[in-house]
Amino acid sequence: MEEIHKHFINNNRRNFLKKTGLCIGGLALGSIVNPFNNSNDDPFSVIKNQLNLPHFAPKAKRIIYLFQSGGPAQQDLFDYKPKLTDMRGIDLPESVRMGQRLTGMTSGQDKFSLVGGTTKFNQYGESRAWVSDLLPYLSKVVDELCFIKSMNTEAINHDPAVTFFQTGSQQPGRPSMGSWLSYGLGSLNKNLPSFVVLLSRGTGRPKGQPLYSRLWGNGFLSSLHQGVQFRSAKDPVLFLKDPENLSRQERRKMLDYLSELNEEQINMFGDKEIESRISQYEMAYRMQTSVPETMDISDEPENILKMYGPNSNRPGTYAANCILARKLVEKDVRFVQLYHMGWDQHENLPTQIRGQANDIDQPTAALIMDLKQRGLLEDTLVVWGGEFGRTSYSQGSQAALKNNTYGRDHHPRCFTIFMAGAGVKPGFSYGETDDLGYNIVKDPVHVHDLQATILHLFGINHEKMTYKYQGRRFRLTDVHGEIKHDILT
Amino acid sequence: MKKNLPYLIIPFLLIFGLNYFKSKSYTDSYIENNDLNFEVKDVSNVPENVDFNFHVNPIISDKCFACHGPDDKQRKANLRLDTKEGLYQMTEDLLKKVVDLENLEESEMIRRIYHENESIVMPPPESNLALSEYEKEVLKKWILQGAKWKKHWSFIKPEIPEIPEIINTQWTSNEIDFFIAKNIENNNLEFSKLESKEILIRRLYFDIIGLPPTVEEIDNFLNDQSPDSYENLVNRLLDSKNYGERMASIWMDIARYGDSHGYQDDTERTMWPWRDWVIHAYNSNIPYDEFITWQLAGDLIPNATKEQIIATGFNRNHKITQEGGVIPEEYRVEYVADRAITTSKLMMGLTMECARCHSHKYDNITHDEFYGFYSFFNNIDEEGLIQYGDYAPKPRLTISKSEVNKGLDFIKLPDSLDKVTFMVMKESENLRKTYVLNRGLYNLKLNEVKSMTPSAVMPLKKANANRLDLAQWFFDEENPLTSRVVVNRIWQQFFGVGIVATPDDFGSQGNRPINPELLDWLAVTYMKSDQWDTKKLIKRIVMSSTYKQTSRTSDLNYSLDPENVYLSRYPRQKLSAEMIRDNILKSSGLLVNKLGGPSVKPLQPEGLWDEVTGGGGGSLAKYIMSTGDNLYRRSIYTFWKRTVPPPAMMIFDAASRDNCEVQRQNTSTPLQSLTLMNNPEFQKAALHLSSNVYKMNIDINEKITKLYRTITGRSPNKNELSKLKNYFNDENSINNESVAFDKLCMLIYNLDETSQKS
């Protein structure tokens, strides 16, 4: 039994190191042994780089993920399929569908009538990328974009599909990508969270698919790594605002007394964890200034507001969130996650998609160019895309097809996303779908491949960044994922 | 980069080692690289006598089983190291024995783990797993010491151990203390004194009823000089109705209880009558074997009572989808798997879900066995896809007001309702066939399986067993896990960490018990002499000196055992999310201490539900705040909408209720500080208390003391009092007295001690 007890002392010493010594040691060490770890880790920062990552030189330091919730129709935006237009009204051949699983919403339909893009497509830029007329502003920046036309996923319904993109698993409970990066790389700043979430509602379909706070949850990682939602409400972060009758000076004074009294308790109880909690109060205090500062876009110059479009000074819109996203990465927030709802066009697609496209077109293009003119695009990755695509056949009756009130159903087999910035090839298109836009014919990119590639851009080997939970080493990419080197610079 | 790694570890060790010996107390950040594990353990830590279960198996499980473990599909070179035969077998390629008992030094394992050639060394570099020098030494030494194999510790039936002989018997109050004292003495730690009565009473109140004592209750206890004053207090608290609420709040995490269905639009469900039953069951101290049997199989008990059927709601608490377009069977399979996974975690502390797609990689649980276990829960007449707005998808039970009045009065049916319908389990008459599912996918059926349990734990003798047989299997005296797993969870409830620190994993990747004899003594005592009497077990724990000792630590103890794994002091712990809020409500005087009933919606920031709903959600599209008493009920009654759970609870590490959880996180974050400073609900409570105390006809020092005692349970010392007074005076210089007093009250609510169980 003696030996067993020694074993525990060791165990115990190990845990202790994990909790205490490591942070200073790890900090000093970060710059000594890892030439790639040049993060501005601040001794007062609350979230630290603990894993001595990255594994190799990163291309990206920050990411803005523009998540298009509901599933944008690729045929109407980027994946130009003239043959679909030619074959309008013709039933999808079984040779193409190949017994594919359909959702319960169209599996009962007796006809699967093909339908092409709702507007014209043209080629733009030096890269000659095809873009629909719905996106006049993005058309102008195609030479900055890296399209992936062969994205595919396993999930066919919203909840599991969004969860899959964000966490690598269809069932809830795993950490979100932003939490993984916070865990792996720590924070770049000391005044703001390292993972921030912004929500907006689409005008195309204001009442559409819901979101869930677990999508930016930390799963089994520490809740320090959870995404913090910045809201357009009067309290941008929950409970951020002091009571009205408490001035900033009074808050400072209160915290000074608080820390004196807490230190008294360190002496009394010998509980060293109290110091950590004192530092959390200090971070909270700093956030009380830094968050409202960031959320306030009143000092943005007129030309910038104009660049992001007419909605840019309306809080809570996608356009306003794009400006905030830029401000957040300027302040070195590592992961900015936007969600724009309303892409789930099961009916009235030709009308609804106009609203959606209009919501995102100018602000997204502006964001990319704004990052570029500030030199931020070099080490900031921008990703735009939804949880799945939509079918090349129409949803609804034959009459609906005739009078343009048809929709499109969910389509996990292929869809388009684009990326821009840090480490991805500009003016590039990867992957191809067949003439009917139904199956991938070249270079498929699975969700886990995308996740592996994004981690790679951050200098992380996706197979090595693991967290051991319930005896198993978990990864963002589960046991899959292949880095798509072809899209990288 | 890869080649250089070992050298890079050296400065690591130097710096970490240094920090350790200086007993660095800088804990600014939360450190959680839980995979550094053995890097910081050096060769000098290799034990003199290497034990298979405690030293060797954790290493080979973690580093070898992924390819040489129980999963025959993934097994490389036809070699398995998780069995005795496997370890002593001949390798296929080289015809050398992995562990050669006749010629220990020639064992292939030694050669392979020390080999310098990347294509020969084990584990291979591409596995991203590597053995540290310490680990290699352990394996080598174990072999050279004779390579004795043992069955996995938790699968060996517990026997009651002898009470250890110790020197300091004076310190002990009951048997528990002998086991703890043995560790304290063996590790040259100092014994701690008993805690002051003032601090002890608050600790006990939170642990047993989840609420703080009032100043009057503290004073009564302090003034009670009788030798059994503490025991009387324990008895009184165990008899309190609030005891059931405290116990049930833990059970809600295990049972993944929610008031909404949990997927997509996340519409409302009715399950609160089941929650009321849980509170009632704890308060009436139903023995644990019945408590579980009813929940798992109440409907199958011959002539089952309504109460026994109500209890089966346990296994309907999983999420259910109403998302149009899903394939119902895919989700039905998900629900059945959820029940199987929840039950295995709860009863066996095993991660059976790993065997859902393939045989378990670490524990001896086969793919077939998972589905054999799954089959117990696969036979109810349920729907994979439910109707929008269905509050109680079938099978369901309706209880009328007259039934409530005639014996089921633990269901707190509001006057406005004359009946309530909720979900229960009901075995279907036609037995559904169960198939092994390839990769866990609903439509990839392999062979058919009959009900079975993991044979490595204990085979199930009965053929065609149902859920009731399963429950009886759990409570068979030969079952090695049931009693250990439950006493470990209850220990964790009082000491923050279980005797096995991984309450959800008693398998080979889980932690080994820190005090195996104590675990077994508690397990066997609870099962046999106490006949699963939970209040008896709890009383035994809180009557021990181990529980009653002070949380203050000596420098010696801190330097030898900073994490306090040997419990040479009481482990100070942060209050749970429920306790933090309930403490504020109770101490402020706002708490409405009423038992049971439909869940309530207290104050929360506006717009949280609406901004994520897509317009759907029915009754839950918008958060409609409760009124009157229901604003100030205990947190166990707070409405749980799974996709947008109560923010102030989540910020304090409450479980999400998506899945069964037996252990919560314990973090400190800036969001927690913001919540304590500015949550309007908490401010309202603070103002309520401060105005009441301020009105009292006593001098300002007494007012401050009264305020401080009400909130923290302790009288401030001279230093503290003067600082509190200074703050009050400072504030008073710019505000009037009562406003300054309000601010003082908010300050005290933010003190670290307020949210700690000391």
Chai-1 contact restraints between the chains, C-beta under 6 A:
chainA,res_idxA,chainB,res_idxB,connection_type,confidence,min_distance_angstrom,max_distance_angstrom,comment,restraint_id
A,E3,B,P47,contact,1.0,0.0,6.0,A-B,restraint_1
A,E3,B,E48,contact,1.0,0.0,6.0,A-B,restraint_2
A,E3,B,N49,contact,1.0,0.0,6.0,A-B,restraint_3
A,I4,B,F54,contact,1.0,0.0,6.0,A-B,restraint_4
A,H5,B,N186,contact,1.0,0.0,6.0,A-B,restraint_5
A,K6,B,P47,contact,1.0,0.0,6.0,A-B,restraint_6
A,H7,B,F54,contact,1.0,0.0,6.0,A-B,restraint_7
A,F8,B,I514,contact,1.0,0.0,6.0,A-B,restraint_8
A,F8,B,V565,contact,1.0,0.0,6.0,A-B,restraint_9
A,N10,B,K41,contact,1.0,0.0,6.0,A-B,restraint_10
A,N10,B,N45,contact,1.0,0.0,6.0,A-B,restraint_11
A,N12,B,E563,contact,1.0,0.0,6.0,A-B,restraint_12
A,N12,B,V565,contact,1.0,0.0,6.0,A-B,restraint_13
A,R14,B,V40,contact,1.0,0.0,6.0,A-B,restraint_14
A,N15,B,E563,contact,1.0,0.0,6.0,A-B,restraint_15
A,F16,B,P562,contact,1.0,0.0,6.0,A-B,restraint_16
A,F16,B,E563,contact,1.0,0.0,6.0,A-B,restraint_17
A,L17,B,F16,contact,1.0,0.0,6.0,A-B,restraint_18
A,L17,B,Y20,contact,1.0,0.0,6.0,A-B,restraint_19
A,L17,B,V40,contact,1.0,0.0,6.0,A-B,restraint_20
A,K18,B,I31,contact,1.0,0.0,6.0,A-B,restraint_21
A,K19,B,I31,contact,1.0,0.0,6.0,A-B,restraint_22
A,T20,B,K24,contact,1.0,0.0,6.0,A-B,restraint_23
A,T20,B,T27,contact,1.0,0.0,6.0,A-B,restraint_24
A,G21,B,F16,contact,1.0,0.0,6.0,A-B,restraint_25
A,G21,B,N19,contact,1.0,0.0,6.0,A-B,restraint_26
A,G21,B,Y20,contact,1.0,0.0,6.0,A-B,restraint_27
A,G21,B,K24,contact,1.0,0.0,6.0,A-B,restraint_28
A,L22,B,I31,contact,1.0,0.0,6.0,A-B,restraint_29
A,C23,B,S29,contact,1.0,0.0,6.0,A-B,restraint_30
A,C23,B,I31,contact,1.0,0.0,6.0,A-B,restraint_31
A,I24,B,Y26,contact,1.0,0.0,6.0,A-B,restraint_32
A,G25,B,I15,contact,1.0,0.0,6.0,A-B,restraint_33
A,G25,B,F16,contact,1.0,0.0,6.0,A-B,restraint_34
A,G25,B,N19,contact,1.0,0.0,6.0,A-B,restraint_35
A,V33,B,L8,contact,1.0,0.0,6.0,A-B,restraint_36
A,K48,B,S29,contact,1.0,0.0,6.0,A-B,restraint_37
A,Q50,B,I31,contact,1.0,0.0,6.0,A-B,restraint_38
A,Q50,B,N33,contact,1.0,0.0,6.0,A-B,restraint_39
A,L51,B,N33,contact,1.0,0.0,6.0,A-B,restraint_40
A,T103,B,G325,contact,1.0,0.0,6.0,A-B,restraint_41
A,G104,B,G325,contact,1.0,0.0,6.0,A-B,restraint_42
A,M105,B,G324,contact,1.0,0.0,6.0,A-B,restraint_43
A,M105,B,G325,contact,1.0,0.0,6.0,A-B,restraint_44
A,N157,B,E323,contact,1.0,0.0,6.0,A-B,restraint_45
A,N157,B,G325,contact,1.0,0.0,6.0,A-B,restraint_46
A,N157,B,V326,contact,1.0,0.0,6.0,A-B,restraint_47
A,D159,B,Y263,contact,1.0,0.0,6.0,A-B,restraint_48
A,D159,B,Q264,contact,1.0,0.0,6.0,A-B,restraint_49
A,D159,B,E323,contact,1.0,0.0,6.0,A-B,restraint_50
A,P172,B,D658,contact,1.0,0.0,6.0,A-B,restraint_51
A,G173,B,D658,contact,1.0,0.0,6.0,A-B,restraint_52
A,G173,B,N659,contact,1.0,0.0,6.0,A-B,restraint_53
A,K207,B,G614,contact,1.0,0.0,6.0,A-B,restraint_54
A,K207,B,G615,contact,1.0,0.0,6.0,A-B,restraint_55
A,G208,B,G614,contact,1.0,0.0,6.0,A-B,restraint_56
A,Q209,B,G614,contact,1.0,0.0,6.0,A-B,restraint_57
A,P210,B,D265,contact,1.0,0.0,6.0,A-B,restraint_58
A,P210,B,V612,contact,1.0,0.0,6.0,A-B,restraint_59
A,P210,B,T613,contact,1.0,0.0,6.0,A-B,restraint_60
A,P210,B,G614,contact,1.0,0.0,6.0,A-B,restraint_61
A,L211,B,V612,contact,1.0,0.0,6.0,A-B,restraint_62
A,Y212,B,T643,contact,1.0,0.0,6.0,A-B,restraint_63
A,S213,B,V644,contact,1.0,0.0,6.0,A-B,restraint_64
A,S222,B,Y30,contact,1.0,0.0,6.0,A-B,restraint_65
A,S222,B,E32,contact,1.0,0.0,6.0,A-B,restraint_66
A,S222,B,T667,contact,1.0,0.0,6.0,A-B,restraint_67
A,S223,B,D653,contact,1.0,0.0,6.0,A-B,restraint_68
A,S223,B,Q665,contact,1.0,0.0,6.0,A-B,restraint_69
A,S223,B,T667,contact,1.0,0.0,6.0,A-B,restraint_70
A,S223,B,T669,contact,1.0,0.0,6.0,A-B,restraint_71
A,L224,B,Y30,contact,1.0,0.0,6.0,A-B,restraint_72
A,L224,B,T667,contact,1.0,0.0,6.0,A-B,restraint_73
A,L224,B,T669,contact,1.0,0.0,6.0,A-B,restraint_74
A,A233,B,G607,contact,1.0,0.0,6.0,A-B,restraint_75
A,L238,B,P605,contact,1.0,0.0,6.0,A-B,restraint_76
A,L238,B,P647,contact,1.0,0.0,6.0,A-B,restraint_77
A,F239,B,L674,contact,1.0,0.0,6.0,A-B,restraint_78
A,F239,B,T675,contact,1.0,0.0,6.0,A-B,restraint_79
A,F239,B,N678,contact,1.0,0.0,6.0,A-B,restraint_80
A,F239,B,N679,contact,1.0,0.0,6.0,A-B,restraint_81
A,L240,B,L674,contact,1.0,0.0,6.0,A-B,restraint_82
A,P243,B,Q683,contact,1.0,0.0,6.0,A-B,restraint_83
A,M254,B,L747,contact,1.0,0.0,6.0,A-B,restraint_84
A,Y257,B,Y727,contact,1.0,0.0,6.0,A-B,restraint_85
A,L258,B,N750,contact,1.0,0.0,6.0,A-B,restraint_86
A,E260,B,K723,contact,1.0,0.0,6.0,A-B,restraint_87
A,L261,B,K723,contact,1.0,0.0,6.0,A-B,restraint_88
A,L261,B,L751,contact,1.0,0.0,6.0,A-B,restraint_89
A,N262,B,D752,contact,1.0,0.0,6.0,A-B,restraint_90
A,E264,B,E720,contact,1.0,0.0,6.0,A-B,restraint_91
A,Q265,B,D752,contact,1.0,0.0,6.0,A-B,restraint_92
A,Q265,B,E753,contact,1.0,0.0,6.0,A-B,restraint_93
A,F269,B,S551,contact,1.0,0.0,6.0,A-B,restraint_94
A,F269,B,R552,contact,1.0,0.0,6.0,A-B,restraint_95
A,G270,B,R552,contact,1.0,0.0,6.0,A-B,restraint_96
A,G270,B,T553,contact,1.0,0.0,6.0,A-B,restraint_97
A,D271,B,R572,contact,1.0,0.0,6.0,A-B,restraint_98
A,K272,B,S25,contact,1.0,0.0,6.0,A-B,restraint_99
A,K272,B,T27,contact,1.0,0.0,6.0,A-B,restraint_100
A,E273,B,T27,contact,1.0,0.0,6.0,A-B,restraint_101
A,I274,B,D752,contact,1.0,0.0,6.0,A-B,restraint_102
A,E275,B,T27,contact,1.0,0.0,6.0,A-B,restraint_103
A,S276,B,T27,contact,1.0,0.0,6.0,A-B,restraint_104
A,S276,B,D28,contact,1.0,0.0,6.0,A-B,restraint_105
A,S276,B,S668,contact,1.0,0.0,6.0,A-B,restraint_106
A,R277,B,S668,contact,1.0,0.0,6.0,A-B,restraint_107
A,R277,B,D752,contact,1.0,0.0,6.0,A-B,restraint_108
A,S279,B,D28,contact,1.0,0.0,6.0,A-B,restraint_109
A,Q280,B,S668,contact,1.0,0.0,6.0,A-B,restraint_110
A,Q280,B,P670,contact,1.0,0.0,6.0,A-B,restraint_111
A,Q280,B,S673,contact,1.0,0.0,6.0,A-B,restraint_112
A,Y281,B,S673,contact,1.0,0.0,6.0,A-B,restraint_113
A,M283,B,P670,contact,1.0,0.0,6.0,A-B,restraint_114
A,A284,B,P670,contact,1.0,0.0,6.0,A-B,restraint_115
A,A284,B,S673,contact,1.0,0.0,6.0,A-B,restraint_116
A,A284,B,L674,contact,1.0,0.0,6.0,A-B,restraint_117
A,M287,B,P670,contact,1.0,0.0,6.0,A-B,restraint_118
A,E463,B,N128,contact,1.0,0.0,6.0,A-B,restraint_119
A,K464,B,N128,contact,1.0,0.0,6.0,A-B,restraint_120
A,K468,B,N34,contact,1.0,0.0,6.0,A-B,restraint_121
A,K468,B,D35,contact,1.0,0.0,6.0,A-B,restraint_122
A,Q470,B,T351,contact,1.0,0.0,6.0,A-B,restraint_123
A,Q470,B,D504,contact,1.0,0.0,6.0,A-B,restraint_124
A,Q470,B,D505,contact,1.0,0.0,6.0,A-B,restraint_125
A,G471,B,T351,contact,1.0,0.0,6.0,A-B,restraint_126
A,G471,B,Y362,contact,1.0,0.0,6.0,A-B,restraint_127
A,G471,B,D505,contact,1.0,0.0,6.0,A-B,restraint_128
A,G471,B,Q509,contact,1.0,0.0,6.0,A-B,restraint_129
A,G471,B,G510,contact,1.0,0.0,6.0,A-B,restraint_130
